[in-house]
Amino acid sequence: MNKKALVVSTEDKIITVQPLLKDSCAGCTSTCEKTGIQFTVSNPMELSVNPGAVVTLAASSISQAVQGILSLIFPVLCAVAGYFLSDPIASKLNLTRGDGTRSLFVLAFLFTSSLAVFLITRLIPLPGTPQIINVDEDIYQNPASC
């Protein structure tokens, strides 16, 4: 996530920003940026940020690591488990063991784990807050950008 936002307030080291509406959002039906929802971000590099500044945000490294583990490694491990568990499960279900059965179980385990990841990430938010990685401009110092 590299996204631009406008700093709304900076009170007691709590920085509140609002996403910027871009030209590419004009035909979009999503409500991500059109609602004007404000949220807090962290400033780990301690950049000089004032209200009215346009900043670039990025996801925290913890959030990216958890996202990578959940969305890539977990489904792949489940697919591998489906490959190795296909013969024992097929024999218990009286199915013919072979490459077709293995493929079926690999795909079933992969699909099930991907669905589980999708549902879990919708119900439980990922850890970490967005971080400010760059201060692009201050609209109060440079009014030509308005």
Secondary structure as GFF3:
##gff-version 3
##sequence-region A 1 146
A	DSSP	beta_strand	2	11	.	.	.	ID=ss1
A	DSSP	beta_strand	14	19	.	.	.	ID=ss2
A	DSSP	three_ten_helix	23	25	.	.	.	ID=ss3
A	DSSP	beta_strand	39	41	.	.	.	ID=ss4
A	DSSP	beta_strand	53	58	.	.	.	ID=ss5
A	DSSP	alpha_helix	61	68	.	.	.	ID=ss6
A	DSSP	pi_helix	69	73	.	.	.	ID=ss7
A	DSSP	alpha_helix	74	92	.	.	.	ID=ss8
A	DSSP	alpha_helix	99	123	.	.	.	ID=ss9
A	DSSP	beta_strand	131	138	.	.	.	ID=ss10
A	DSSP	three_ten_helix	143	145	.	.	.	ID=ss11
###
